[in-house]
Amino acid sequence: MKVYIDVLLLVNFFFDFLLLLGVKVILKRKTSIIKIILASLIGELTCITLFLPLSNISLILVKLLLSIIIIITAFGYKSSEYFKKNFLYFYLLSIILGGLVYFLKVTFITAQDMLYNLVILLIIAPYLLCNYFKEVKNYKSNYTLRHELEIYLDGKLYNYTAYLDTGNKLKDPYKKRPILLVYDDKLNFSYEDSILVPYKTIDNEGVIKCHKVDKVIVDKKVELSNILIGKSYKKFNIEGIDVILPNIIKEELE
């Protein structure tokens, strides 16, 4: 296979630029694109190691040294913890992006025009990488806001999966009790047995039929009392969620 040095340098520069830009976005580092470009240009020195008679250990040490220089050039050095986190994410992204490019290469690329196709893959890879971290971020956010509930009502136990809605401030205006919105067809609240709580949103208003529960246990460790549950007649648009928790109980869970 023919290796064109200009294409190799271009691919290596683009790869380093993506990694550094990924670290900047994920860790929210305040640095300029100029510094990232400069650090990526320094990364071109790694291509020289391909043509030097270095042992495996020497090659690893040289690449580690260059990585340290690249990271400090791009983000500076504020503390050892700051540097270690930048270094860790730089190599973590390198593994993910490198593995992704390798997978696409062995799956879709033939020996013919390999370098050309590799450049194309490096253009596709950022899109896939961004979507990957977007999904990871969404999953992490949703996971930390999910809770398992045990609701004891009229001597019966109901198990639900709940979502803590930080924008939900629903509580009854009489005693300021938090209201958990529950979507469950098995719950039948009549007006005669319910506490009627008025609510108002931007585009709607009405009355929620609520019941006072005996107790609520969150994640099998936090017990809450003086809680109301209100029946929702619309299914929540969050996958696997039966209950919406109001922000007012957030402090109880921390």
C-alpha positions in Angstrom: 0.0 0.0 0.0 1.3 3.5 -0.9 1.4 6.0 1.9 1.3 9.6 0.9 2.9 11.8 3.6 0.6 14.8 2.9 -2.5 12.7 3.4 -1.0 11.1 6.5 -0.3 14.5 8.0 -3.8 15.7 7.1 -5.5 12.7 8.7 -3.3 12.9 11.8 -4.0 16.7 12.2 -7.7 16.2 11.8 -7.7 13.3 14.3 -5.9 15.3 16.9 -8.1 18.4 16.3 -11.3 16.3 16.8 -9.9 14.8 20.0 -9.0 18.2 21.5 -12.2 19.7 20.4 -14.1 16.9 22.0 -12.2 17.4 25.3 -13.1 21.1 25.1 -16.8 20.5 24.6 -17.2 17.6 27.1 -15.2 19.2 29.9 -16.3 22.8 29.0 -12.7 24.0 28.9 -12.3 27.7 28.1 -9.7 27.7 25.3 -9.4 29.2 21.8 -9.6 27.3 18.5 -6.2 28.8 17.7 -4.7 26.9 20.7 -6.4 23.7 19.6 -5.1 24.2 16.0 -1.6 24.9 17.4 -1.7 21.8 19.6 -2.9 19.7 16.6 0.0 20.9 14.6 2.4 19.8 17.4 0.7 16.5 17.1 2.1 16.1 13.6 5.4 15.3 15.2 4.0 11.9 16.0 4.1 11.1 12.3 7.9 11.4 12.4 8.1 8.6 15.0 6.9 6.2 12.2 10.2 6.7 10.4 12.6 6.5 13.4 14.2 3.3 14.6 12.7 3.4 18.1 11.9 0.5 20.3 8.4 -0.1 21.5 9.1 1.4 24.9 10.9 4.4 23.5 8.0 5.0 21.0 5.5 4.9 23.9 7.5 7.3 26.0 7.9 9.7 23.0 4.2 9.7 22.3 3.3 10.2 26.0 5.6 13.2 26.1 4.1 14.6 22.9 0.6 14.1 24.3 1.5 16.0 27.5 2.8 18.9 25.3 -0.3 18.8 23.1 -2.7 18.9 26.1 -0.8 21.7 27.9 -0.6 23.7 24.7 -4.4 23.4 24.1 -5.7 23.8 27.7 -2.8 25.1 29.8 -1.8 23.8 33.2 -3.9 25.0 36.2 -3.5 22.0 38.5 -2.5 18.4 38.5 -6.2 17.4 38.7 -7.1 19.7 35.8 -4.3 18.2 33.7 -5.1 14.6 34.6 -8.7 15.0 33.6 -7.7 16.5 30.3 -5.2 13.8 29.7 -7.7 11.0 30.6 -10.5 12.3 28.3 -8.0 12.9 25.5 -7.0 9.2 25.5 -10.6 8.0 26.2 -11.8 9.9 23.2 -8.8 8.6 21.2 -9.8 5.0 22.0 -13.5 5.6 21.1 -12.8 7.5 17.9 -10.0 5.2 16.9 -12.1 2.2 17.5 -15.0 3.7 15.6 -12.8 4.5 12.6 -11.2 1.1 12.6 -14.7 -0.6 12.7 -15.9 1.5 9.8 -12.6 0.8 7.9 -12.7 -3.0 8.2 -16.4 -3.0 7.5 -16.6 -0.7 4.5 -13.1 -0.1 3.1 -11.2 -2.2 0.6 -7.5 -1.9 0.0 -8.1 0.3 -3.0 -8.1 4.0 -2.2 -7.8 3.3 1.5 -6.4 6.6 2.5 -9.0 8.5 0.5 -11.8 6.5 2.2 -10.2 7.0 5.6 -10.4 10.7 5.2 -14.1 10.4 4.4 -14.5 8.3 7.5 -12.8 10.9 9.6 -15.5 13.3 8.4 -18.3 10.9 9.3 -16.7 10.0 12.6 -17.3 13.4 14.3 -21.0 13.1 13.6 -21.2 9.7 15.1 -19.0 10.7 18.1 -21.2 13.7 18.8 -24.3 11.6 18.8 -22.7 9.1 21.0 -21.8 11.6 23.7 -25.2 13.3 23.3 -26.9 9.9 24.1 -24.5 9.3 27.0 -25.2 12.7 28.4 -29.0 12.3 28.1 -28.8 8.8 29.6 -26.7 10.1 32.6 -29.1 13.0 33.1 -32.2 10.8 33.0 -30.6 8.1 35.1 -29.8 10.4 38.0 -33.3 11.8 37.9 -35.0 8.3 37.9 -36.1 6.8 41.2 -37.9 3.6 42.3 -41.0 4.3 44.4 -43.0 2.2 46.8 -46.4 4.0 47.5 -48.5 2.7 50.3 -52.1 3.8 49.8 -55.1 2.5 51.8 -53.2 -0.5 52.9 -52.0 -1.4 49.4 -48.5 -1.3 47.9 -47.9 0.2 44.5 -44.5 0.1 42.8 -43.6 2.7 40.2 -40.6 4.2 38.4 -40.5 8.0 38.9 -38.8 10.9 37.3 -37.8 14.0 39.3 -39.0 17.0 37.3 -36.9 19.9 38.5 -39.3 22.4 36.8 -42.4 20.9 38.5 -43.5 22.9 41.6 -46.9 21.2 42.0 -48.2 21.3 45.6 -51.5 21.7 47.2 -52.3 25.3 48.2 -53.8 24.4 51.5 -51.0 22.7 53.4 -48.2 23.0 50.9 -47.9 19.2 50.5 -46.0 17.9 47.5 -48.1 16.2 44.8 -46.8 13.2 42.9 -48.5 12.8 39.5 -49.2 9.1 38.8 -50.3 7.5 35.5 -52.0 4.2 36.4 -55.3 2.9 35.1 -55.7 0.8 38.3 -56.1 3.9 40.4 -59.7 5.1 40.5 -60.2 8.3 42.5 -63.7 9.5 43.0 -64.5 13.1 43.7 -66.1 12.2 47.0 -62.9 10.6 48.3 -60.5 13.1 46.8 -58.7 16.2 47.7 -59.4 18.6 44.8 -56.3 20.7 44.0 -56.5 23.4 41.4 -53.6 23.8 39.0 -52.6 26.2 36.2 -50.0 25.9 33.5 -49.2 28.1 30.5 -51.7 26.4 28.3 -54.1 24.7 30.6 -55.8 24.8 34.0 -58.1 22.6 36.0 -58.5 20.4 39.1 -56.5 17.4 40.1 -58.0 14.6 42.1 -55.6 13.8 44.9 -55.3 11.3 47.7 -53.1 11.4 50.8 -50.8 8.4 50.9 -49.8 6.4 54.0 -46.1 6.7 53.1 -43.7 6.8 50.1 -40.4 5.0 50.1 -37.9 6.3 47.5 -35.1 3.9 46.3 -35.8 1.7 49.3 -34.0 4.2 51.6 -35.8 7.5 51.9 -39.3 7.5 53.5 -41.6 10.4 52.9 -44.9 11.2 54.5 -47.5 14.0 54.2 -47.5 13.4 50.5 -50.4 13.6 48.0 -50.7 11.6 44.8 -52.7 13.0 41.9 -54.0 10.9 39.0 -52.7 11.8 35.5 -55.0 10.9 32.6 -52.2 11.3 30.1 -49.3 9.0 29.7 -45.9 10.7 30.3 -43.6 11.1 27.3 -40.6 9.8 29.2 -39.9 6.1 28.5 -40.7 3.8 31.4 -41.9 6.5 33.8 -45.1 6.1 35.8 -44.8 9.0 38.3 -43.6 12.6 38.1 -41.9 13.9 41.3 -42.1 17.6 42.0 -38.9 19.6 42.7 -40.1 20.3 46.2 -38.9 16.9 47.4 -35.5 17.1 45.8 -33.8 18.1 49.1 -35.3 15.1 50.8 -33.6 12.8 48.3 -30.1 14.4 48.6 
